[in-house]
Amino acid sequence: MNQTKLFINDGSGNYSEASGTPFEPLVRPHLVFADFDNDGDEDLIITGSGPTSMFNTKVYTNDGNGSFTEVNGLPFTDFGNAYLAVADIDKDNDSDIITGGLPSDFILATKLFINTINTLSTEVFSPFVETKLLPKPIKW
């Protein structure tokens, strides 16, 4: 059974499972913590294959007490087998997201999402990324 769980560190290296988290159980998830809403606590973006869909990319905001809420209506193309990276690409002091992998149209893609006015709302860059497999290994 797939599970996605959060464990809280008590500051002394002891961990306990946080109960009641809204995270969907995913296969081969990739996740990144970052402060997407600029409120001083770490939010979560997670992508992977789930029980209801092969393609899931979701953001959860943290209320500062370790309670997370899923953010709906974000412009992500759902990816499966994807990877995420977070950085302040446009140098405006908020966390932007780049994701790449296999979206639901099954055409490999890499997309950059710029965080504007503390919400991830504008997709500004969407190049097509092609990977070509050689018929046999190259000998050097």
N, CA, C and O atoms as CSV, one atom per row, in Angstrom:
chain,resi,resn,atom,element,x,y,z
A,1,MET,N,N,0.837,-1.170,0.000
A,1,MET,CA,C,0.000,0.000,0.000
A,1,MET,C,C,0.887,1.241,0.000
A,1,MET,O,O,1.812,1.348,0.805
A,2,ASN,N,N,0.602,2.182,-0.911
A,2,ASN,CA,C,1.364,3.426,-0.979
A,2,ASN,C,C,0.901,4.375,0.114
A,2,ASN,O,O,-0.282,4.434,0.448
A,3,GLN,N,N,1.855,5.114,0.662
A,3,GLN,CA,C,1.537,6.073,1.706
A,3,GLN,C,C,2.430,7.292,1.550
A,3,GLN,O,O,3.584,7.182,1.135
A,4,THR,N,N,1.895,8.437,1.879
A,4,THR,CA,C,2.667,9.664,1.963
A,4,THR,C,C,2.447,10.213,3.364
A,4,THR,O,O,1.336,10.604,3.722
A,5,LYS,N,N,3.513,10.237,4.151
A,5,LYS,CA,C,3.397,10.633,5.557
A,5,LYS,C,C,4.378,11.746,5.878
A,5,LYS,O,O,5.427,11.871,5.247
A,6,LEU,N,N,4.027,12.540,6.857
A,6,LEU,CA,C,4.879,13.597,7.365
A,6,LEU,C,C,5.296,13.234,8.783
A,6,LEU,O,O,4.466,12.858,9.610
A,7,PHE,N,N,6.593,13.350,9.051
A,7,PHE,CA,C,7.109,13.107,10.389
A,7,PHE,C,C,7.712,14.406,10.919
A,7,PHE,O,O,8.514,15.044,10.236
A,8,ILE,N,N,7.329,14.797,12.131
A,8,ILE,CA,C,7.753,16.047,12.748
A,8,ILE,C,C,8.909,15.776,13.708
A,8,ILE,O,O,8.840,14.860,14.528
A,9,ASN,N,N,9.975,16.580,13.601
A,9,ASN,CA,C,11.130,16.496,14.474
A,9,ASN,C,C,10.857,17.364,15.702
A,9,ASN,O,O,10.452,18.518,15.566
A,10,ASP,N,N,11.074,16.820,16.888
A,10,ASP,CA,C,10.809,17.575,18.119
A,10,ASP,C,C,11.963,18.498,18.506
A,10,ASP,O,O,11.918,19.132,19.560
A,11,GLY,N,N,12.991,18.581,17.669
A,11,GLY,CA,C,14.143,19.435,17.960
A,11,GLY,C,C,15.291,18.690,18.598
A,11,GLY,O,O,16.405,19.208,18.683
A,12,SER,N,N,15.025,17.463,19.052
A,12,SER,CA,C,16.066,16.641,19.670
A,12,SER,C,C,16.394,15.415,18.827
A,12,SER,O,O,17.079,14.500,19.287
A,13,GLY,N,N,15.900,15.402,17.587
A,13,GLY,CA,C,16.161,14.271,16.715
A,13,GLY,C,C,15.157,13.149,16.840
A,13,GLY,O,O,15.353,12.079,16.264
A,14,ASN,N,N,14.082,13.372,17.582
A,14,ASN,CA,C,13.017,12.382,17.693
A,14,ASN,C,C,11.878,12.776,16.758
A,14,ASN,O,O,11.487,13.941,16.691
A,15,TYR,N,N,11.360,11.797,16.047
A,15,TYR,CA,C,10.316,12.067,15.057
A,15,TYR,C,C,9.024,11.387,15.450
A,15,TYR,O,O,9.022,10.283,15.994
A,16,SER,N,N,7.915,12.067,15.163
A,16,SER,CA,C,6.599,11.464,15.349
A,16,SER,C,C,5.754,11.776,14.118
A,16,SER,O,O,5.884,12.838,13.508
A,17,GLU,N,N,4.900,10.844,13.773
A,17,GLU,CA,C,4.058,11.010,12.597
A,17,GLU,C,C,2.983,12.063,12.858
A,17,GLU,O,O,2.302,12.037,13.883
A,18,ALA,N,N,2.845,12.986,11.912
A,18,ALA,CA,C,1.789,13.994,11.983
A,18,ALA,C,C,0.492,13.341,11.522
A,18,ALA,O,O,0.440,12.742,10.449
A,19,SER,N,N,-0.539,13.457,12.324
A,19,SER,CA,C,-1.813,12.835,11.959
A,19,SER,C,C,-2.664,13.806,11.156
A,19,SER,O,O,-2.524,15.023,11.281
A,20,GLY,N,N,-3.546,13.258,10.333
A,20,GLY,CA,C,-4.518,14.058,9.609
A,20,GLY,C,C,-3.975,14.842,8.437
A,20,GLY,O,O,-4.607,15.808,8.010
A,21,THR,N,N,-2.820,14.464,7.897
A,21,THR,CA,C,-2.301,15.191,6.735
A,21,THR,C,C,-3.123,14.839,5.496
A,21,THR,O,O,-3.586,13.705,5.370
A,22,PRO,N,N,-3.311,15.797,4.576
A,22,PRO,CA,C,-4.160,15.566,3.408
A,22,PRO,C,C,-3.432,14.967,2.211
A,22,PRO,O,O,-3.994,14.913,1.118
A,23,PHE,N,N,-2.200,14.519,2.394
A,23,PHE,CA,C,-1.381,14.077,1.269
A,23,PHE,C,C,-1.905,12.782,0.673
A,23,PHE,O,O,-2.185,11.817,1.385
A,24,GLU,N,N,-2.031,12.781,-0.644
A,24,GLU,CA,C,-2.469,11.586,-1.358
A,24,GLU,C,C,-1.327,10.582,-1.393
A,24,GLU,O,O,-0.178,10.977,-1.589
A,25,PRO,N,N,-1.607,9.288,-1.208
A,25,PRO,CA,C,-0.537,8.281,-1.309
A,25,PRO,C,C,-0.068,8.176,-2.763
A,25,PRO,O,O,-0.880,7.983,-3.668
A,26,LEU,N,N,1.229,8.303,-2.980
A,26,LEU,CA,C,1.766,8.340,-4.336
A,26,LEU,C,C,2.839,7.280,-4.553
A,26,LEU,O,O,3.525,6.862,-3.620
A,27,VAL,N,N,2.963,6.858,-5.804
A,27,VAL,CA,C,4.028,5.968,-6.235
A,27,VAL,C,C,5.142,6.840,-6.795
A,27,VAL,O,O,4.881,7.750,-7.582
A,28,ARG,N,N,6.367,6.574,-6.402
A,28,ARG,CA,C,7.546,7.326,-6.846
A,28,ARG,C,C,7.334,8.836,-6.772
A,28,ARG,O,O,7.490,9.536,-7.773
A,29,PRO,N,N,6.982,9.334,-5.598
A,29,PRO,CA,C,6.767,10.781,-5.485
A,29,PRO,C,C,8.079,11.553,-5.484
A,29,PRO,O,O,9.134,11.028,-5.126
A,30,HIS,N,N,7.986,12.782,-5.884
A,30,HIS,CA,C,9.088,13.724,-5.722
A,30,HIS,C,C,8.480,14.942,-5.064
A,30,HIS,O,O,7.440,15.435,-5.503
A,31,LEU,N,N,9.117,15.431,-4.019
A,31,LEU,CA,C,8.543,16.551,-3.283
A,31,LEU,C,C,9.607,17.543,-2.880
A,31,LEU,O,O,10.787,17.216,-2.752
A,32,VAL,N,N,9.147,18.781,-2.684
A,32,VAL,CA,C,10.030,19.858,-2.272
A,32,VAL,C,C,9.266,20.737,-1.290
A,32,VAL,O,O,8.116,21.105,-1.529
A,33,PHE,N,N,9.929,21.068,-0.175
A,33,PHE,CA,C,9.388,22.046,0.755
A,33,PHE,C,C,9.941,23.420,0.391
A,33,PHE,O,O,11.133,23.555,0.114
A,34,ALA,N,N,9.079,24.444,0.390
A,34,ALA,CA,C,9.479,25.830,0.155
A,34,ALA,C,C,8.350,26.729,0.640
A,34,ALA,O,O,7.209,26.286,0.773
A,35,ASP,N,N,8.664,27.971,0.898
A,35,ASP,CA,C,7.653,28.919,1.379
A,35,ASP,C,C,7.001,29.608,0.180
A,35,ASP,O,O,7.406,30.707,-0.198
A,36,PHE,N,N,6.000,28.972,-0.415
A,36,PHE,CA,C,5.353,29.502,-1.611
A,36,PHE,C,C,4.486,30.724,-1.335
A,36,PHE,O,O,4.352,31.586,-2.203
A,37,ASP,N,N,3.897,30.818,-0.148
A,37,ASP,CA,C,2.996,31.931,0.146
A,37,ASP,C,C,3.662,33.036,0.976
A,37,ASP,O,O,2.991,33.953,1.452
A,38,ASN,N,N,4.986,32.940,1.145
A,38,ASN,CA,C,5.784,33.968,1.827
A,38,ASN,C,C,5.274,34.314,3.216
A,38,ASN,O,O,5.279,35.482,3.605
A,39,ASP,N,N,4.829,33.299,3.976
A,39,ASP,CA,C,4.358,33.565,5.337
A,39,ASP,C,C,5.339,33.063,6.402
A,39,ASP,O,O,5.029,33.076,7.593
A,40,GLY,N,N,6.528,32.619,5.964
A,40,GLY,CA,C,7.564,32.234,6.909
A,40,GLY,C,C,7.605,30.763,7.274
A,40,GLY,O,O,8.471,30.357,8.049
A,41,ASP,N,N,6.693,29.942,6.740
A,41,ASP,CA,C,6.755,28.499,7.011
A,41,ASP,C,C,6.843,27.726,5.700
A,41,ASP,O,O,6.531,28.238,4.625
A,42,GLU,N,N,7.276,26.485,5.828
A,42,GLU,CA,C,7.524,25.657,4.650
A,42,GLU,C,C,6.237,24.993,4.155
A,42,GLU,O,O,5.581,24.251,4.885
A,43,ASP,N,N,5.895,25.280,2.895
A,43,ASP,CA,C,4.779,24.632,2.221
A,43,ASP,C,C,5.346,23.439,1.463
A,43,ASP,O,O,6.550,23.192,1.519
A,44,LEU,N,N,4.505,22.702,0.762
A,44,LEU,CA,C,4.939,21.480,0.098
A,44,LEU,C,C,4.382,21.404,-1.308
A,44,LEU,O,O,3.199,21.664,-1.529
A,45,ILE,N,N,5.239,21.044,-2.268
A,45,ILE,CA,C,4.774,20.663,-3.596
A,45,ILE,C,C,5.197,19.214,-3.784
A,45,ILE,O,O,6.319,18.835,-3.449
A,46,ILE,N,N,4.283,18.403,-4.326
A,46,ILE,CA,C,4.545,16.972,-4.479
A,46,ILE,C,C,3.976,16.513,-5.821
A,46,ILE,O,O,2.903,16.951,-6.235
A,47,THR,N,N,4.700,15.637,-6.483
A,47,THR,CA,C,4.258,15.102,-7.760
A,47,THR,C,C,4.508,13.597,-7.785
A,47,THR,O,O,5.442,13.110,-7.148
A,48,GLY,N,N,3.691,12.876,-8.506
A,48,GLY,CA,C,3.841,11.432,-8.619
A,48,GLY,C,C,2.566,10.790,-9.117
A,48,GLY,O,O,1.612,11.483,-9.470
A,49,SER,N,N,2.544,9.487,-9.147
A,49,SER,CA,C,1.366,8.736,-9.580
A,49,SER,C,C,0.567,8.319,-8.358
A,49,SER,O,O,1.127,7.822,-7.381
A,50,GLY,N,N,-0.741,8.520,-8.415
A,50,GLY,CA,C,-1.590,8.203,-7.277
A,50,GLY,C,C,-2.648,7.179,-7.589
A,50,GLY,O,O,-2.731,6.687,-8.715
A,51,PRO,N,N,-3.474,6.845,-6.587
A,51,PRO,CA,C,-4.495,5.822,-6.773
A,51,PRO,C,C,-5.637,6.259,-7.683
A,51,PRO,O,O,-6.298,5.417,-8.291
A,52,THR,N,N,-5.876,7.564,-7.785
A,52,THR,CA,C,-6.978,8.036,-8.620
A,52,THR,C,C,-6.515,8.545,-9.970
A,52,THR,O,O,-7.322,8.671,-10.891
A,53,SER,N,N,-5.230,8.840,-10.105
A,53,SER,CA,C,-4.698,9.351,-11.364
A,53,SER,C,C,-3.220,9.021,-11.457
A,53,SER,O,O,-2.502,9.018,-10.457
A,54,MET,N,N,-2.784,8.747,-12.660
A,54,MET,CA,C,-1.372,8.485,-12.902
A,54,MET,C,C,-0.560,9.784,-12.810
A,54,MET,O,O,0.659,9.753,-12.645
A,55,PHE,N,N,-1.251,10.925,-12.919
A,55,PHE,CA,C,-0.582,12.219,-12.989
A,55,PHE,C,C,-1.081,13.136,-11.881
A,55,PHE,O,O,-2.251,13.517,-11.868
A,56,ASN,N,N,-0.206,13.488,-10.962
A,56,ASN,CA,C,-0.573,14.347,-9.840
A,56,ASN,C,C,0.554,15.324,-9.535
A,56,ASN,O,O,1.697,14.910,-9.339
A,57,THR,N,N,0.246,16.600,-9.493
A,57,THR,CA,C,1.147,17.618,-8.979
A,57,THR,C,C,0.304,18.537,-8.121
A,57,THR,O,O,-0.629,19.173,-8.611
A,58,LYS,N,N,0.635,18.607,-6.828
A,58,LYS,CA,C,-0.189,19.361,-5.894
A,58,LYS,C,C,0.670,20.204,-4.968
A,58,LYS,O,O,1.795,19.837,-4.630
A,59,VAL,N,N,0.116,21.349,-4.563
A,59,VAL,CA,C,0.755,22.220,-3.582
A,59,VAL,C,C,-0.119,22.227,-2.331
A,59,VAL,O,O,-1.344,22.317,-2.405
A,60,TYR,N,N,0.543,22.130,-1.185
A,60,TYR,CA,C,-0.131,22.186,0.110
A,60,TYR,C,C,0.484,23.327,0.908
A,60,TYR,O,O,1.705,23.395,1.051
A,61,THR,N,N,-0.358,24.235,1.436
A,61,THR,CA,C,0.160,25.306,2.285
A,61,THR,C,C,0.179,24.841,3.727
A,61,THR,O,O,-0.659,24.048,4.158
A,62,ASN,N,N,1.154,25.351,4.462
A,62,ASN,CA,C,1.362,25.033,5.864
A,62,ASN,C,C,0.836,26.216,6.679
A,62,ASN,O,O,1.169,27.363,6.382
A,63,ASP,N,N,0.030,25.955,7.689
A,63,ASP,CA,C,-0.521,27.044,8.511
A,63,ASP,C,C,0.447,27.524,9.586
A,63,ASP,O,O,0.100,28.399,10.379
A,64,GLY,N,N,1.651,26.966,9.625
A,64,GLY,CA,C,2.635,27.365,10.625
A,64,GLY,C,C,2.644,26.464,11.841
A,64,GLY,O,O,3.564,26.521,12.658
A,65,ASN,N,N,1.623,25.630,11.964
A,65,ASN,CA,C,1.546,24.679,13.071
A,65,ASN,C,C,1.650,23.240,12.579
A,65,ASN,O,O,1.350,22.300,13.315
A,66,GLY,N,N,2.081,23.074,11.319
A,66,GLY,CA,C,2.233,21.738,10.763
A,66,GLY,C,C,0.971,21.163,10.161
A,66,GLY,O,O,0.929,19.975,9.840
A,67,SER,N,N,-0.059,21.976,9.999
A,67,SER,CA,C,-1.300,21.534,9.358
A,67,SER,C,C,-1.291,22.035,7.913
A,67,SER,O,O,-1.070,23.219,7.660
A,68,PHE,N,N,-1.533,21.127,6.971
A,68,PHE,CA,C,-1.426,21.446,5.550
A,68,PHE,C,C,-2.800,21.415,4.889
A,68,PHE,O,O,-3.665,20.617,5.251
A,69,THR,N,N,-2.984,22.314,3.897
A,69,THR,CA,C,-4.215,22.392,3.121
A,69,THR,C,C,-3.858,22.412,1.646
A,69,THR,O,O,-2.987,23.175,1.228
A,70,GLU,N,N,-4.524,21.579,0.851
A,70,GLU,CA,C,-4.284,21.553,-0.588
A,70,GLU,C,C,-4.773,22.845,-1.227
A,70,GLU,O,O,-5.856,23.337,-0.909
A,71,VAL,N,N,-3.956,23.394,-2.141
A,71,VAL,CA,C,-4.320,24.593,-2.884
A,71,VAL,C,C,-4.910,24.143,-4.212
A,71,VAL,O,O,-4.268,23.412,-4.966
A,72,ASN,N,N,-6.119,24.575,-4.495
A,72,ASN,CA,C,-6.789,24.197,-5.750
A,72,ASN,C,C,-6.658,25.317,-6.784
A,72,ASN,O,O,-6.389,26.467,-6.437
A,73,GLY,N,N,-6.850,24.969,-8.047
A,73,GLY,CA,C,-6.880,25.955,-9.117
A,73,GLY,C,C,-5.530,26.436,-9.598
A,73,GLY,O,O,-5.453,27.468,-10.265
A,74,LEU,N,N,-4.460,25.720,-9.281
A,74,LEU,CA,C,-3.139,26.113,-9.761
A,74,LEU,C,C,-2.941,25.623,-11.187
A,74,LEU,O,O,-3.571,24.647,-11.595
A,75,PRO,N,N,-2.071,26.286,-11.956
A,75,PRO,CA,C,-1.987,26.023,-13.400
A,75,PRO,C,C,-1.085,24.870,-13.813
A,75,PRO,O,O,-0.664,24.807,-14.968
A,76,PHE,N,N,-0.781,23.963,-12.902
A,76,PHE,CA,C,0.139,22.893,-13.261
A,76,PHE,C,C,-0.496,21.901,-14.224
A,76,PHE,O,O,-1.653,21.510,-14.069
A,77,THR,N,N,0.281,21.508,-15.213
A,77,THR,CA,C,-0.078,20.346,-16.001
A,77,THR,C,C,0.284,19.166,-15.123
A,77,THR,O,O,1.398,19.094,-14.605
A,78,ASP,N,N,-0.637,18.252,-14.953
A,78,ASP,CA,C,-0.332,17.102,-14.102
A,78,ASP,C,C,0.758,16.264,-14.734
A,78,ASP,O,O,0.692,15.895,-15.906
A,79,PHE,N,N,1.753,15.976,-13.930
A,79,PHE,CA,C,2.885,15.179,-14.374
A,79,PHE,C,C,2.916,13.865,-13.619
A,79,PHE,O,O,2.482,13.789,-12.470
A,80,GLY,N,N,3.428,12.835,-14.263
A,80,GLY,CA,C,3.766,11.581,-13.626
A,80,GLY,C,C,5.245,11.352,-13.888
A,80,GLY,O,O,5.779,11.850,-14.879
A,81,ASN,N,N,5.905,10.620,-13.035
A,81,ASN,CA,C,7.345,10.393,-13.184
A,81,ASN,C,C,8.083,11.708,-13.378
A,81,ASN,O,O,8.945,11.819,-14.249
A,82,ALA,N,N,7.746,12.702,-12.567
A,82,ALA,CA,C,8.292,14.046,-12.734
A,82,ALA,C,C,9.282,14.381,-11.626
A,82,ALA,O,O,9.361,13.703,-10.601
A,83,TYR,N,N,10.020,15.432,-11.865
A,83,TYR,CA,C,10.925,15.992,-10.878
A,83,TYR,C,C,10.623,17.465,-10.722
A,83,TYR,O,O,10.136,18.113,-11.648
A,84,LEU,N,N,10.912,17.984,-9.554
A,84,LEU,CA,C,10.638,19.371,-9.223
A,84,LEU,C,C,11.896,20.035,-8.715
A,84,LEU,O,O,12.745,19.392,-8.098
A,85,ALA,N,N,12.014,21.321,-8.974
A,85,ALA,CA,C,13.043,22.152,-8.344
A,85,ALA,C,C,12.406,23.492,-8.032
A,85,ALA,O,O,11.507,23.947,-8.739
A,86,VAL,N,N,12.875,24.112,-6.975
A,86,VAL,CA,C,12.323,25.387,-6.523
A,86,VAL,C,C,13.467,26.376,-6.373
A,86,VAL,O,O,14.509,26.057,-5.801
A,87,ALA,N,N,13.262,27.583,-6.895
A,87,ALA,CA,C,14.244,28.660,-6.762
A,87,ALA,C,C,13.542,29.983,-7.053
A,87,ALA,O,O,12.454,30.002,-7.627
A,88,ASP,N,N,14.159,31.068,-6.661
A,88,ASP,CA,C,13.617,32.388,-6.973
A,88,ASP,C,C,14.184,32.825,-8.317
A,88,ASP,O,O,15.149,33.587,-8.368
A,89,ILE,N,N,13.595,32.352,-9.393
A,89,ILE,CA,C,14.089,32.573,-10.749
A,89,ILE,C,C,14.064,34.051,-11.128
A,89,ILE,O,O,15.020,34.550,-11.723
A,90,ASP,N,N,12.990,34.753,-10.794
A,90,ASP,CA,C,12.829,36.147,-11.207
A,90,ASP,C,C,13.290,37.152,-10.142
A,90,ASP,O,O,13.048,38.351,-10.279
A,91,LYS,N,N,13.943,36.674,-9.094
A,91,LYS,CA,C,14.550,37.493,-8.040
A,91,LYS,C,C,13.561,38.486,-7.422
A,91,LYS,O,O,13.882,39.658,-7.228
A,92,ASP,N,N,12.349,37.996,-7.117
A,92,ASP,CA,C,11.358,38.855,-6.455
A,92,ASP,C,C,11.043,38.359,-5.042
A,92,ASP,O,O,10.021,38.723,-4.460
A,93,ASN,N,N,11.929,37.527,-4.502
A,93,ASN,CA,C,11.836,37.028,-3.126
A,93,ASN,C,C,10.679,36.080,-2.872
A,93,ASN,O,O,10.133,36.048,-1.769
A,94,ASP,N,N,10.296,35.302,-3.886
A,94,ASP,CA,C,9.355,34.207,-3.657
A,94,ASP,C,C,9.812,32.983,-4.436
A,94,ASP,O,O,10.671,33.081,-5.311
A,95,SER,N,N,9.238,31.841,-4.116
A,95,SER,CA,C,9.688,30.562,-4.678
A,95,SER,C,C,8.949,30.230,-5.966
A,95,SER,O,O,7.726,30.085,-5.972
A,96,ASP,N,N,9.705,30.110,-7.061
A,96,ASP,CA,C,9.173,29.687,-8.346
A,96,ASP,C,C,9.451,28.188,-8.496
A,96,ASP,O,O,10.263,27.629,-7.759
A,97,ILE,N,N,8.781,27.546,-9.442
A,97,ILE,CA,C,8.867,26.086,-9.582
A,97,ILE,C,C,9.187,25.715,-11.017
A,97,ILE,O,O,8.607,26.260,-11.956
A,98,ILE,N,N,10.114,24.785,-11.179
A,98,ILE,CA,C,10.326,24.161,-12.481
A,98,ILE,C,C,10.035,22.685,-12.313
A,98,ILE,O,O,10.486,22.054,-11.357
A,99,THR,N,N,9.286,22.146,-13.240
A,99,THR,CA,C,8.937,20.727,-13.189
A,99,THR,C,C,9.130,20.121,-14.568
A,99,THR,O,O,8.935,20.788,-15.584
A,100,GLY,N,N,9.505,18.882,-14.594
A,100,GLY,CA,C,9.707,18.196,-15.858
A,100,GLY,C,C,9.392,16.729,-15.710
A,100,GLY,O,O,9.588,16.135,-14.650
A,101,GLY,N,N,8.904,16.156,-16.780
A,101,GLY,CA,C,8.579,14.746,-16.739
A,101,GLY,C,C,7.598,14.388,-17.827
A,101,GLY,O,O,7.598,14.970,-18.912
A,102,LEU,N,N,6.769,13.426,-17.518
A,102,LEU,CA,C,5.802,12.907,-18.474
A,102,LEU,C,C,4.408,13.401,-18.092
A,102,LEU,O,O,3.808,12.878,-17.153
A,103,PRO,N,N,3.881,14.406,-18.808
A,103,PRO,CA,C,2.540,14.894,-18.505
A,103,PRO,C,C,1.468,13.986,-19.093
A,103,PRO,O,O,1.769,13.008,-19.777
A,104,SER,N,N,0.225,14.323,-18.820
A,104,SER,CA,C,-0.886,13.465,-19.212
A,104,SER,C,C,-1.048,13.320,-20.720
A,104,SER,O,O,-1.743,12.409,-21.169
A,105,ASP,N,N,-0.426,14.193,-21.520
A,105,ASP,CA,C,-0.489,14.016,-22.979
A,105,ASP,C,C,0.640,13.115,-23.487
A,105,ASP,O,O,0.767,12.890,-24.690
A,106,PHE,N,N,1.453,12.606,-22.569
A,106,PHE,CA,C,2.542,11.663,-22.842
A,106,PHE,C,C,3.632,12.234,-23.751
A,106,PHE,O,O,4.314,11.484,-24.449
A,107,ILE,N,N,3.798,13.559,-23.742
A,107,ILE,CA,C,4.890,14.208,-24.466
A,107,ILE,C,C,5.791,14.824,-23.408
A,107,ILE,O,O,5.357,15.702,-22.661
A,108,LEU,N,N,7.040,14.376,-23.334
A,108,LEU,CA,C,7.956,14.877,-22.315
A,108,LEU,C,C,7.994,16.404,-22.323
A,108,LEU,O,O,8.011,17.021,-23.388
A,109,ALA,N,N,8.007,17.002,-21.159
A,109,ALA,CA,C,7.938,18.454,-21.083
A,109,ALA,C,C,8.688,18.956,-19.858
A,109,ALA,O,O,8.866,18.235,-18.876
A,110,THR,N,N,9.121,20.202,-19.939
A,110,THR,CA,C,9.682,20.932,-18.821
A,110,THR,C,C,8.956,22.263,-18.761
A,110,THR,O,O,8.842,22.958,-19.770
A,111,LYS,N,N,8.462,22.626,-17.570
A,111,LYS,CA,C,7.715,23.869,-17.448
A,111,LYS,C,C,8.191,24.645,-16.233
A,111,LYS,O,O,8.485,24.074,-15.183
A,112,LEU,N,N,8.260,25.955,-16.400
A,112,LEU,CA,C,8.624,26.866,-15.327
A,112,LEU,C,C,7.391,27.657,-14.933
A,112,LEU,O,O,6.704,28.214,-15.789
A,113,PHE,N,N,7.108,27.706,-13.639
A,113,PHE,CA,C,5.978,28.462,-13.119
A,113,PHE,C,C,6.512,29.571,-12.232
A,113,PHE,O,O,7.212,29.312,-11.253
A,114,ILE,N,N,6.182,30.805,-12.576
A,114,ILE,CA,C,6.609,31.967,-11.810
A,114,ILE,C,C,5.550,32.264,-10.758
A,114,ILE,O,O,4.360,32.322,-11.068
A,115,ASN,N,N,5.976,32.449,-9.533
A,115,ASN,CA,C,5.099,32.769,-8.419
A,115,ASN,C,C,4.846,34.277,-8.445
A,115,ASN,O,O,5.767,35.064,-8.229
A,116,THR,N,N,3.596,34.680,-8.711
A,116,THR,CA,C,3.265,36.101,-8.778
A,116,THR,C,C,2.247,36.435,-7.694
A,116,THR,O,O,1.269,35.712,-7.504
A,117,ILE,N,N,2.480,37.513,-7.000
A,117,ILE,CA,C,1.601,37.985,-5.925
A,117,ILE,C,C,1.293,36.845,-4.963
A,117,ILE,O,O,0.150,36.656,-4.547
A,118,ASN,N,N,2.335,36.088,-4.618
A,118,ASN,CA,C,2.234,35.004,-3.642
A,118,ASN,C,C,1.308,33.872,-4.043
A,118,ASN,O,O,0.893,33.094,-3.183
A,119,THR,N,N,0.967,33.752,-5.323
A,119,THR,CA,C,0.226,32.585,-5.794
A,119,THR,C,C,0.893,32.081,-7.062
A,119,THR,O,O,1.405,32.870,-7.856
A,120,LEU,N,N,0.888,30.794,-7.248
A,120,LEU,CA,C,1.466,30.227,-8.461
A,120,LEU,C,C,0.401,30.308,-9.538
A,120,LEU,O,O,-0.479,29.451,-9.615
A,121,SER,N,N,0.482,31.351,-10.379
A,121,SER,CA,C,-0.639,31.587,-11.270
A,121,SER,C,C,-0.269,31.785,-12.724
A,121,SER,O,O,-1.163,31.812,-13.570
A,122,THR,N,N,0.994,31.922,-13.056
A,122,THR,CA,C,1.337,32.257,-14.430
A,122,THR,C,C,2.394,31.311,-14.966
A,122,THR,O,O,3.515,31.261,-14.458
A,123,GLU,N,N,2.035,30.574,-15.979
A,123,GLU,CA,C,3.016,29.738,-16.653
A,123,GLU,C,C,3.674,30.613,-17.707
A,123,GLU,O,O,3.002,31.096,-18.618
A,124,VAL,N,N,4.973,30.821,-17.595
A,124,VAL,CA,C,5.625,31.759,-18.502
A,124,VAL,C,C,6.580,31.087,-19.488
A,124,VAL,O,O,7.061,31.730,-20.420
A,125,PHE,N,N,6.850,29.827,-19.291
A,125,PHE,CA,C,7.862,29.177,-20.113
A,125,PHE,C,C,7.484,27.722,-20.267
A,125,PHE,O,O,7.334,27.023,-19.265
A,126,SER,N,N,7.326,27.245,-21.481
A,126,SER,CA,C,6.904,25.865,-21.677
A,126,SER,C,C,7.585,25.258,-22.892
A,126,SER,O,O,6.927,24.997,-23.899
A,127,PRO,N,N,8.878,25.032,-22.819
A,127,PRO,CA,C,9.543,24.445,-23.976
A,127,PRO,C,C,9.236,22.956,-24.094
A,127,PRO,O,O,9.005,22.266,-23.100
A,128,PHE,N,N,9.241,22.496,-25.306
A,128,PHE,CA,C,9.096,21.065,-25.544
A,128,PHE,C,C,10.467,20.437,-25.368
A,128,PHE,O,O,11.443,20.891,-25.965
A,129,VAL,N,N,10.544,19.406,-24.561
A,129,VAL,CA,C,11.814,18.737,-24.318
A,129,VAL,C,C,11.730,17.353,-24.925
A,129,VAL,O,O,10.895,16.542,-24.525
A,130,GLU,N,N,12.578,17.088,-25.870
A,130,GLU,CA,C,12.588,15.798,-26.544
A,130,GLU,C,C,13.774,14.988,-26.062
A,130,GLU,O,O,14.879,15.517,-25.935
A,131,THR,N,N,13.561,13.731,-25.798
A,131,THR,CA,C,14.684,12.851,-25.499
A,131,THR,C,C,14.738,11.792,-26.580
A,131,THR,O,O,13.714,11.223,-26.958
A,132,LYS,N,N,15.922,11.533,-27.068
A,132,LYS,CA,C,16.098,10.536,-28.113
A,132,LYS,C,C,17.006,9.436,-27.594
A,132,LYS,O,O,18.089,9.700,-27.073
A,133,LEU,N,N,16.563,8.237,-27.739
A,133,LEU,CA,C,17.376,7.101,-27.322
A,133,LEU,C,C,18.142,6.581,-28.520
A,133,LEU,O,O,17.576,6.384,-29.595
A,134,LEU,N,N,19.417,6.364,-28.332
A,134,LEU,CA,C,20.227,5.800,-29.409
A,134,LEU,C,C,19.905,4.322,-29.568
A,134,LEU,O,O,19.572,3.654,-28.588
A,135,PRO,N,N,19.999,3.803,-30.784
A,135,PRO,CA,C,19.683,2.396,-30.979
A,135,PRO,C,C,20.626,1.438,-30.268
A,135,PRO,O,O,20.241,0.317,-29.939
A,136,LYS,N,N,21.847,1.867,-30.031
A,136,LYS,CA,C,22.790,1.050,-29.283
A,136,LYS,C,C,23.799,1.962,-28.630
A,136,LYS,O,O,23.971,3.099,-29.070
A,137,PRO,N,N,24.472,1.498,-27.590
A,137,PRO,CA,C,25.436,2.344,-26.889
A,137,PRO,C,C,26.576,2.807,-27.801
A,137,PRO,O,O,26.987,2.097,-28.719
A,138,ILE,N,N,27.065,3.993,-27.529
A,138,ILE,CA,C,28.208,4.524,-28.266
A,138,ILE,C,C,29.482,3.963,-27.637
A,138,ILE,O,O,29.635,3.956,-26.415
A,139,LYS,N,N,30.387,3.496,-28.486
A,139,LYS,CA,C,31.675,2.998,-27.998
A,139,LYS,C,C,32.692,4.102,-28.108
A,139,LYS,O,O,32.818,4.740,-29.153
A,140,TRP,N,N,33.427,4.335,-27.022
A,140,TRP,CA,C,34.441,5.392,-27.020
A,140,TRP,C,C,35.798,4.810,-27.202
A,140,TRP,O,O,36.786,5.544,-27.228
